[in-house]
């Protein structure tokens, strides 16, 4: 194990061993003379007369040879003493954890321990390297132990060797590494259930490979409990299910064993399904209930269902392509991948050549009928289909990571520009995938944008799939060791509700909680607002944790912001935790930056002009002021928070960058803004209204990068997704290049002018148009997917867990966009008044500003 410092990417520099360094020139000179002399001896050594001459030569050089021997021995001793390759500290005791009884940990094939912290930034924790030891196998993580099979190439010709390695997950120390005698280099991945570890043996050309079972009990770790020799290779990863082991053995078919050895200490064979009936049984299996599910490769091309007790074939579904992807099973559906090509060869490089193709199928396990086939894949899919929530993820040799809905429709895909022959690991918010070019990518599940990346290997072959556990990513490589990387930094990141609606991509959805089937009125705030002719809440509230921050306009009452508890179980108007009063009405949504609430008071277009305006920084918990930053009369005051800065229009046609403690970094002329800008890692993109334009600025300096005129007035904040800017204008929803704001040629503007904020979904954007229609447009090209009449202009829809609600002329309406032409239903039967602020969602409750009623909460009925 190679110890590494805690700083990401900062590997300790290698130094010359101190004992050897002072006499290196002497050693070099002596070695040169010796090598010349010995070389001459070797050239002529097979002539009888030369043997005696060689002996005499070595005798003449006896002092030099002795010096080299002494120094060499000292150098080896020093290297062994000082080289920090294998730590000598005692390994921590093993901890219990969730079993890993099959490839990728469970039937959903996510490759992640449930509820693990999610690595959301790059870091290197440890790397294990030991000579030429490599890893084709994928790791199993149980508690604080990582189990993986290795491969060591042969010194000359022949078969490489292998072992099962057990690492301490936190430190990388080798707890143990063991194998039965003659164990060969292995692709199969270990499965762990309780005190048992089971793994296959060998690579594709291996014959007579074994299935092995190891003991994991304290004091017996790595001891061989039983082995069983097959008549082929065992690349398949085993499944441990109901006390039995199910595994494929290539051209020798499928095997079932008792997990425990027999009284004689030997493997207990339960049944064997022969290779004549099940050829090319290489794919990792799935077992559920009374069935075992398997895919057959080149020689079989089928999905098979076997009786778990007897091994008898129950169903066989012929496939067009070889099946190498292990089946995933969730909610009575089986998802499985296939295609032409293998881990080493593209389709056209096989013997005989085939055409590049790939597919993913969904099979209904109640009827064994194929529900759907997804074939829009350029090349084969060799890894598992990972199922998380309502989405499926898989990679292909064509270089794309795909995301499908459970209906088989493409949601999104990400181009890694390199073949993907591994399985992705999927957590609640992220997808992790390893490319054949040696990159580990972490993608945001919500946007399919790159969250972080790391080069983990300099050269292929990369066939070990990543596993996520303990807030880290574990993965093997063929030539660059076994790595533990990634850092779960959620506890260190600033809590952020950056601007109005939490930002366009969040669209008012604070926690992705489910919407009740229908909504009922719970309460309105302030209590005395019922039915008055004043608008007290004219901007959406902000949410963080269990607190709701409500902007208050005066209407003869105190102005400012109120902090309310966001209790899900209370249907009575809550008492404010605190109220912070301001000199002017608050017409902009607050924002939350870590433990600071950001509020701007006043209106830029008020008559008469309002003075004494400020950007306020308040303590989230108490409402006590921490700092104030002046905002000029006539300035719109719109702002955006990032992790460290606040960008605010504090002058009528200028924007300033303010550090989180209220100190100005820079101020630059820009033009008038009516909605917050958008921020990338290095750029700020803002939409100005007079004259209409789009501006990009350098975030650190405020320097203008480009400025283009728009044909229509902007009405929404810009949204940056990958290399495209999306902006709602009076002409429609526009899509432009981030590089220079050039319009995307294929993008359509058929949906009509955007009246207010739009929301970002997986497959579509949604907004209410000037034509009083709810419009759904495709994220691919802007074409209209669906329109719904009688929507109220100036409002924004709200989406959560596949259900979309919007404000209609008489009621709040709801429907599920993925259900085709399903008609909307009345989610709330009535409107108390005209909406004055967009809806937000928290704890399955919807909050909306309404004229004369303040902030109104709708949720589940009593």
Buried (B, 14 or more C-beta within 10 A) or exposed (E): BBBBEEEBEEEEEEEEBEBBEEBEEEBEEBBEEBEEBBEBBEEEEEEEEBEEBBEEBBEEBEEBBEBBEEBEEBBEEBEEEEEEEEBEEEBBEBEEBBBBBBBBBBBBBBBBBEEBBBBBBBBBBBBBBBEEBBBBBBBBBBBBBBBBBBBBBEEEEEBBBBBBBBBBBBBBBBBBBBBBEEBBBBBBBBBBBEBBBBBBBBBEEBBBBBBBBBBBEEEEBBEBBBBBEBBBBBBBBBBBBEEBBBBBBBBBBBBBBBBEBEEEEEBBEBBBBBBEBBBBBBBBBBBBEEBBBBBBBBBBBBBBBBBBBEBEBBBBBEBBBBBBBBBBBBEEBBBBBBBBBBBEBBBEEBEEEBEBBBBBBBBEBEEBEBBBEBBEBEBBBBBBBBBBBBBBBBBBBBBBBBBBBBBBEBBBBBEBEBBBBBBBBBBBBBBBBBBBBBBBBBBBBBBBBEBBBBEBBEEBBBBBBBBBBBBBBBBBBBBBBBBBBBBBBBEEEBBBBBBBBBBBBBBBBBEEBEBBEBBBBBBBBBEEBEEBEBBBBBBBBBBBEEBBBBBBBBBEBEBBBBBBEBEEEEBEBBEBBBBBBBEBBBBBBBBBBBBBBBBBBBBBEBEEEBEEBBBBBBBBEEBEBBBEBEBBBBBBBBBBBBEEBBBBBBBEBBBBBBEBEBEEBBBBEBBBBBBBBBBBEEBBBBBBBEEBBBBBBBBEEBEBBBBBEBEBBBBBBBBBBEEBBBBBBBBBBBBBEBEEBEEBEEBBBEBBBBBBBBBBBBBBBBBBBBBBBBBBBBBEEBEBBBBBEBBBBBBBBBBBEBBBBBBBEEBBBBBEBBEEEEEBEBBBEEBBBBBBBBBBBBBBBBBBBBBBBBBBBBBBEE
